[in-house]
Amino acid sequence: MKNPLRLADGRTLVEQLRLQLGNVGSSVIPTILVALILVWVLSNEHNALALRSWAGAVILMKLYLAREARRILSSEISFDRAPALVWRQIVLNSIDAAIWGALAWVTLGTTTVAGSILVVAVLAGVAGSSMSSLAPVLPVFIAFGAVELVVVATKLWTLGDPAYNALGVAGALYVVTLLGQARNSARAARAAIDLRFENIELIERLRVETEHAQAAHQKADEANLAKSKFLAAASHDLRQPIHAQGLFLEVLARSKLTAAQYDALANARATWQASAEMLDTLLDFSRIEAGVVEPQMQDFHLQPLLNKIENELAPQADAKGIVYRSRETHVAVRSDPALVALVLRNLVSNAIRYTENGGVLVACRARGDEVQLEVWDTGIGIEPAQHEHIFREFHQLGNAERDRRKGLGLGLAIAQGLARALGHELTLVSQPRRGSVFRLSLPLAQMGVATGGFEAAPGRARVFDVRVLVIDDDEAVRAGMRQLLSAWGCECDVADSIEEAQALARAHPPGLVISDYRLRELRTGAEAIAALRAEFGEKLPALLITGDTAPQRLREARATGVPLLHKPVSPNQLYHGLMCVLNEVEIDSSFALLEAAAAPAN
C-alpha cells in the first residue's frame, strides 16, 4: 500500500497539486464573510484594533493564496517543479494556519463566554474545511492542522483555566481525527488519479492496437487484392497460348496421322487438358470472388448427376486401387444442377486424392425437408484445428512441395463458395487417420420431376454455312480460329482491332462475330460488337471470349449481355456456343460449367 505521507512521483503529484489548488478559489468569499462577521460580533474596546488587524491579515492571505493558485494553474506544471511547489504550499498554508490561530490570542480573555464558544467553533470549522480542500496533498494539510493546533493550544494553556486546558486537549483529539480522515481522503484521491492515468494508458494502448489492427487488415486486404490481380493477369496471359494450342490440336486431329502420331497427339491433348483444368479452377474461384455466379434453381433428380460423377472419377479411384461406390437414389432436389455437380466433383476428387486404402462412398440421406448429399472417405482425415483452414484458398494438406498433381488448393474453397452462393450448408466431420465426411444440404423438390440427365455436347455432323468475323489481338488465336472454323464449313475473316473489323465487315458482312473481350489500347470486344451492331443491326449474332479472371473484368463482361465463353475454350464448347448463338438459344450454363468441372479439387 502506498504511503500517503510520501510525495507521489511525477504526473500523479502534479494532478494532486492541481486538485488542491483548484479548491482555493471556492474558499475566498466564505473567508471574507467569516472574518467580517467576527469583527462585527466580537469587537469591543479591548480588542477592536487587534481584531480588525487580524481580519485584514486573514483576508489578504486568502486573496494571495487564491492569486498564487490561479497563477500556478494557468501554466504547465512540470514534474521537476512539482515538489518545490508542494513545499511552497506547505509554507504558505502554515502561515495561513498561524493567522487563523491568532484569533484565539486576539479574542479569548477579552470577550464573553458566548464569544469564546464562537471563536472555538470557527477555528474547528476552519480546520475541518481545510481538511477537505488540502487533503489531496496530505503534507500541506498536516502542516496547516499542526500549526493551527499549536498556536491555539498555546493560548489556551496560558489562560490557566482547567476548562480551557480541557478544551485544548479536545482540540488536539479533534485535529487527530481530522488527520485520519484526511489520510483516507488523500488515498482515495491518489487512487482516483492513478486509475484515471491507467484508463488513459489503456485507451491509448487500445487506440494504438486498433490502428495496428486496421493497418494489418488493410495490408491483408491489399495483399489479397494484389494476389487476385496477379492471378487474373497470369491467368489471362496463360490462357491465350493454351486457347490457341487447343484450336490447333483440334485441327491436327482432323488430319491423317500415323499411329505414332496419334499417340503423340493424345499426349499433347492430355497435357493441354491438364493446363486448361488448372486455369478453369482459377476461373471458378474468380467467379465466386466476383460475385457473378447466379444459380439457376430448378428441380432435378440426383441420380443422373451421381452417375456422371462416378463415370468421370471412378477410373481415378481404380488407378489407386481403392473402391468407389455411389448409392442409388430416387430423390429429387431443388438447386442448380451444374453448380451442385461442380461442388460434388471437387469433394469427390478431394476424397480420392487423400485416400490410399479403403474407398470413397457417395450417398444421400433424407432429413425432414432436406437431403444431405454425403461424400465419405477412409483417407488421412483432418485435424480439428484444420477444419476451418481447409476451406481457405490455396490451403493444402500434405503438399508442402506444391506438387501440381495435387491441384492448386482451391477445390474446397470453390465448393464452399458455391455452396454459399446456392444458399446451402456444407459441413465437415473428420477424424485423423480414419477418414472424413463432407455433407451438402439440399432442399427437397416440391413437385414431381421428369427423369432426365445432363445433355452432352452436340455432335459435329453439322457444317455451318455462315461468315464469321473473329476479332482477337493474338495472332496465334486468330490463326487457330480461322483453321478450326474453316474446318466446320465457315467462311472466316480475322481482325486484330475494331477498325480493321469494321473495314472487313463492310467488305464482307458477317453473319456472326466472335471477339476477344480484352483488345489493344484498353478497348474491349463489347465495344467492337456494339460498333458492328450499330452498322449491321442489333440482331447481329455475337459471342465474347475472355481469358480474364479478374472479378471486375468478369462483372463488366457479364454486364454486356453478350454470350460469354472463357479461355481456354475447348472445340466442344465453341461448337456448342455457335449452335446456341446462331439458333438464338441461350448458352446452357450447365453445359459450360460441366465442361469446366474437370478442374482439380483441393
N, C-alpha and C positions, 0 to 999 in steps of 0.2 A: 504494500500500500504506500502511496506517495505521501511524503511528509509535507503538510500544508505550510509549515513554518519556513521551509526552504524555498527560495525563489525558483520559480519554474524556468525552463530554458527556452530561449528563442521566441518563436511565434506565440507560444502559449502565454508567456509573460507579457508580451505586447498586447494580446487580447485581454488579459486581466487588467492591465493598466487602462485600456480603452473603456472597459466596463466600469471600473471605479471612477474614472474621470467623467464619464458620462452621467454619473449620479449627482455631480456637484451642482450643476445648474438648477436642478429642481429644489434645492435647499436654500437658495438665496433669499427669496421673498419670505418664507416662513421664519428664517433667522432674523430678518429686519423687523418683522412684526413682533416676534417674541421679545427682542431687545427693547423696542419702544414701549410695549405693554409693561415690561418690568420696570422701566424708568418711571412710567406713569403711576404704577401701583405702589412701588417700594420707596420712591424718592421721599426724603424728609430733610430737615435742616442739618442732620448729622452726616448724611451720605450723598447728598444731591450731586455735588461736583464729581465725586469718585464714581457714582453710578452712571452719570452722563458720559464720563471719560471711558468707562468700561463698555458702554453701549456703542460708542463710536469705534472703539478698537475691534469689537466683535463684528460690526458691520463692515468696516474696512477690510478686515481679514477675510471675511466671507467673499467680498467682491474681488479681492486679489486672487483667492483660490479659484473662483469661477473664471476670471480672466486667464489665469495660468492654464486651467483645464482646457479652455477654448483654444488657446494658442497651441498647446501640445496636440490636441485632436485635429487641428487644421493642417498639420504637417504629417509627413510619413515618419513613423516611429521605427527606427532601425533596431535590429536585435542587439547590437552592441550598446546602443544608447539606453535601452530599457532599464537595466539595473541602476544606472545613475539617476534616472527619473524616479525610480522607486524610493531611493534614499532621499531625494529631494521632497517627495511627498511625505515621507516619514517626518522630516524636519518641519515642514510647513504645518502638517496636521498636529504635531506635538505643540507647536506654538499656539495653534487654534485651541487645542485642549487646555493649555495653560491659561489662555484668556477666559475660556468658559469657567475654569476652576476658580479664577479670581473673583467670580461673582460671589462665592462664599465669603471671601475676605472683605468684600465691599459691604455686604448686607447682613450677614449673621452677626448678631450682637447689637445691631443698630436698628432693627425692625421688630415688629411684633412676632408673636408665635405663629400666627397665620401666615405672615410674610416669610418666616423661616421655612415653614412647610412648603410654601410655594417655590422657594428657591431650591430646596432639595428635590421637589418633584420635577422642576425644569431641568436640573442637572442630570437627573436619572433619565428623563426623556431624551435629552441631547445624547447621552451615552447610547441609549437604545437606537436612536435614529442613525447615529454614526456607525453602529454595528451593521445595519442593513446596507449603508452606502459604501462603507470602506472594506467590508469583508472580502470582496473579490481579491484584494491584495492584503492578506491577513496581517503581515507585519505592520502595515500602516495603521490598522485598527488597534493592534496591541499597543503601539506607541501612543495613540490617542487615549485609549482607555486607561493605560498606566499613568500617564501624565495627569489626566483629569483626576484620577483617584488619589494620587499623591498630593496634589495641591489642595483638594477639598479635605482629605483626611487630616492633613497638617493643621488646617484652620480649626477643624472640629476638636482636635487634640489640645490646641492652645486655649480653647474656651474653658477647660477644666470642669465641665459638667458631665457626670456619668451618662446622662441621657444622650448628649452629643457624641460621647465615646462609643456608646452602643450603636448610634446612627452611623458612625464611621465604619464599625465592623460590618453592619448590614450592607453598607455601600460597597465594601470590599467583596462580600459574597455575591452581591448583585453583578459586579463587574466580572467576577469569575464565571458566573452563569452566562453572561453575555459572551465571554471568550469561548465557552463551549459551543454556544450557538453559532458564533462567528466561524469557528473551526469547521463545523458541519456545512455551513453555507459556502465557505471557501472551497471545500472538497467538491460540493455539488457544482459550483461554478467552473472549477477546473475540469471536472469530468465532462460537463456540457461542452466546454471549449474543445477538449480533446476529441470528443465524439463528433463535433462539427468538422474538425480537421480530418478525422478519419473518413467521414462521409464525403468531404470534398475530394480526398485522395481516391476514395472508391469510385466516385463519379468520374474523376479524371482517368483512372485506370480503365473504367468501363468505356469511356469515350475513345481512349487510345486503342483498346482492344476491338471496339466496334469499327474504328477506322481501319485497323489491320484486317479485320474480318471482311469489311467491304472491299478493301484493296485486294485481298486474296480472292474474294468472289469475283471481282471484276477481272483479275488476272486469269482466273479459271475460265470465265466466260470468253475472254479474248483468246485464250489458248484453244478453247473448244471451237470458236469461230475460225481461228487460223487453221485448225485441223480440218474443219469442214471445207474451208476454201481450198486447202491443199488437196484434199481427197477429190473435190469436184474438178479442180484443174488437172490433176494427174489422171483422173478417170476419163475426162474428156479427151486429153491428148492420147491416151492409150486406146480409146475406143475407135479413133479414126483409122489407124492401120489395121486393127483387128477386124473392124467392119469391112474394110476393103478386102482383107485376106479371105473372109468368109464368102464374099461375092466371087472372087477368083476361084476359090476351091469348088464352088458350085458349078461354075463354067467348066472347070477342068474335069469334073465328074461326068459331064456330058460328052467328053471326048473319048476316042477309042484308046484304051490303055492296056498294057500287058498286065499279067497277074502281079508281077513285082511292083509295077507302078500303082496298081490298085491298093496294094498293101501299104505303099508309101503314102498314098493319098489318105487312106484310112487313119494312119498315124498322124498325119498333118491335121486331119479333121478333129481327131481326139484332142490334140494339143490346142487347136483353135477353140474347141468346145470348153476345155478347162479354163482358158483365159477368159472366155465370154462369161462363164459361170461366176468367176470371181468378180468381174465387173458388174454383173447383174446383182450380186449380193450388195455391192456398194450402192447400186441404184435403188434397190429396195430400201436400204437404210436411209438414203437421202430422201426418198419419197415420204417416209414416215416423218423425218425431221421437217420436211417442207409442209407437212400437213395436207398433202394433195391426195392422200388415199381416201377415197369416198366409197364406202361399202355399198354394194348393190344388193340389198336384202331381198331374199326370196326363200320360198320353201323348197327343200330338196331332200332326197334320200342320201344317207351317209354311205351306204354300201358301195355304190359305183366309185365314190371317192376313195374308199378304203382299198378297193380292187386296183385302182390306178396306182396308188402309192405303193402297194405290195408288188405290182408288176415292175415298177421302176426300181425299187430299192431292195427287194428280196435277193437279187443277184449279188449285191454288195455283202449281204449277210452270209450268203452261201460261200462267197470267196473267203470269208474269215472263218468259216466252219462253225457258225452259230445259227441258231434256229430263228426264223422269222414267222410269226403267226398273227393273223388278224381274225377276230371272231365275227361270224356272220351276224348281221343286224338288219332289221326291217324298219328301224326308226327313221323318222323324217324330222328335220330341224329347220329353223328359220335363221338364216345368216347369209353371208356372201360365200358361195361355194369356192370361188377362186382363192379368196383370202384364207379361208379355212384350210384349203388344200396346201397353201404355202406355209401356214403355221404348222400343220401336221407334218409336212415333209421335212421341215427344219428340225422338228422334235425327233422324228424317226431317224434321220441322218445322224443326229447327235447321239442318239442311243446306240446305233450301230457302231459309230466311231469309238465310243468309250466302253464297249463290251467285247471282252476277249473270250469269255466262256459263258455257256448258257444260251441266252437268246433275248429276243425282243418280242413283246406282245402288244398289239393294238386292240383295244376293246371299248365298248360303250356300256354305260350304266345309267339307267333311268333313275332320277332323283326328283320326285314330285313333277313339277312342270319344266324340269330341265333334264338335259342329257350331259353326262360327263364323258367326254372323249379322252381316253386314257392311253398313255404310252408307257409301258413297263419295260425295264431292262434289268439285267443282272450284272451290270458293269461295275466300275470302280466306286460309284457312289460319290456323294458330295458332302464335305464337312458342313455342319450347321452355320459356321461363320462365313461360308462362301455362298449361302443360299441367295442372298441379295446381289452379291457381286457378279454372279454368273450371267445375270440379265443385263450387265453393262456392256457397252460396245467394246470390242477388241479384247475382252477378258476371256482367257482360255485356261483350262486346267491341264497340267502336264505337257505344256508345249512352250517351254522356255526358249527353245531354239527357233520358234516360229516356223515350223515345218508347214509349207503351203498345202501339203496333202491333208492337213488337219483343219483347213479352212482359215478364215480371217478372224474368227472370234465375234462374228456378227449374227450368227444364226439365232441364238436365243434372244438377243436384243431385238431382232426383227420380229420374232414370234411374239414377244411381249408387247412391242409397239403395235403390231397388227391386232392383237387381242384387245388392246385398249381402244384402237380405232373402231373395232367392232362392238365394243361395249361388253365384251366377255371377260371372264376371270380366268387367268392362267396361274395355276398353283403348282408347287413342288413339294414332294415328300421324298426324303432320301436318307440312306444310312451308308456311311463309309464302308467300302469293301463288300456291300451286299446288294446295292443297286438303287435305282431311282424310279419314281413315277411322276410324270407330268400330267396334269388334268386341265382340260379346257372345257369350261361350262358353256353349253349351247342351249338356247330355248327351244322347246318342242314346237314343231309346226302345228298350227291351229286347224288347218284344213288338210284334206287329202291331197297327195302329191302324185302326179303321174310318174311312173317309173321311167327313168332315163339317166343318162350319164353325160359326160363331157364329150362334146364333138371334137373329133380330130381335125387337124388342118385339112382343107380341101386338097384334092389331088391336083396333079399338074397336067391333066389331059387337055384342058382348055388352052387355046392360044389367044392372046389378047390382040384385038385389032384396034389399036389406039396409038396416037402420037404422044409420047411422054417427054416433058421438059424437065431435066434434072438440073438443080442448082446446088452446087457444093464447091467450096473453095479448096478442097483437097483433090489433087489430080488423080491419085490412085483410086479414090472413091468414085470419081466421075468415070474413070475407065472401067472399073468393075461393074458399075451400074449399067453402063452402055452395053457391055457384053452380055450381062445377065438378062436385061430387058429385051435385048435383040433376040436372045435365045428363046424368049417367051413370045416372040412374034410382034413385039412393039417396034415402032419407029421411034428412035431416041435422039434427042438433041440435048447437049450438055452445056452448061454455062457456069462461070465461076463468080459472077456478080449480078446484081439486079439489072444493071444497064444492059449487059450482054444478053441476059434472059429476055428482056423486053424486045431487044432487036431481033433475036431468034424467033420469038413468038409472033412478031409482026410478019416475018417472012414465012413461017410455018406455024399457024395457030395450033396450040397444043390441046389435046383432049384431057390431059392430066398433068398436074405439076407436082413434082416431088422435090422438096427443098430441105437442105440442112437448116437447123434453127439459127446457129451462130455463123454469120458470114463476115467478110472482111469489113474494116472501117467501122466496127461496132454496129453493123446493121444486122437485121435478123431475117429469117425466112418468112416470118409473119408479114414483114414489110413487103417482101418480094411477092408473096401471094396476094396481098391487098392491092399492090400496083397492077398485077396482071388481071385480077378480077375487075379492077376499075376499067380496063380496056376491053376485056373479053367476056364480061358478065359475072355477076355474083355467084352463079351456079357452077363456075369452073371447078371441076373436082381437084382436090389438092390434098397432099399428105406431107406432114412435117416429120423429119427425122432429127433427133438430137443426141449428142454424146454428153450433154451437160448433166451433172448430178447435183449442182448447187441448188439448195432449196429455193432461193429467189428465182433462179432461172426456170426451175420446174413450174413454179407458180405462174410466171409470165407466159411460158409456153402453153400451159393448160388454159390460161385465160383467153387465148386467141380463138378457141372454139374449133380450130382445125385439128383433125385426127392426128395423133402423135404416136410415133414409134421410137424406141430407144436403142441406140447403138450399143453393142454390135447387133444389127438386125439379121436374123437368120433368113435364108431364102424362103423358108416356110412362112415366117412372119410377114415378110414383104409381100409374098404372093397373096396371103390372106388379106393384108391391108389393101392391096389393089382391088381384089374382088369386092370387098366391102365398100370402098370409096366409089368405084365405078357403078355399083348397083345401088348406091345411095343407102347403104345399110351401115348402121353404127358399128364400128370395130368392136368386136366382142372382147371386153376387158378380161373375161375369164380366160379366153384363149391366150391373150398376151401374157397374163400373169402365170398361167400354167407353163407356157414356154419358158418363162423366167424362173420357174420353180426348181430348175436344176441347180439353183445357187447352193453352194455348200453350206451346211449348218455350222453350229459353233464348233 
